[in-house]
């Protein structure tokens, strides 16, 4: 049996190194209105089951109310209504994603959490320019993972303006 002798003049075939950690982003994917959305996992503080919030008078329609989260008053946002997908009735199968952004905490009401995605930063594309479309302004990017696309939310745009005393 003969062994292959490497050709000293041939250039070595480099292996593609894995992307460094700073070139990838982890996203928490969830379902809302039959569609998949995601947020940067670094903004997620916890995921909890649905609990009915206490409604507040004169609050915006997308603000369902507040809950007591270990002694802290936490506003709960109906993310479906905030994104213009319409108000939906919450059920015991829904979840609240507690996020922190811009020094504020808020609970996002969603249908279900589906996955944690690790996406290379070069797989994030700018959302299409849909001037005049309210929903598009809430997206920071579109992430390609496998054969699927997920919408990545811009939490600073999703959060209501700071003029609200609740949030």
Secondary structure, 3 states (H helix, E strand, C coil): CCCCCCCCCCCCCCCCCCCCHHHEEEEEEEEECCEEEEEEHHHEEEEEECCCCECCCCCCCCEEEEEEECCEEEEEEEHHHHCCCCCCCCCCCCEEEEEEECCEEEEEEECEEEEEEEEEHHHEECCCCCCCCCHHHHEEEEEEECCEEEEEECHHHHCCCCCCCCC
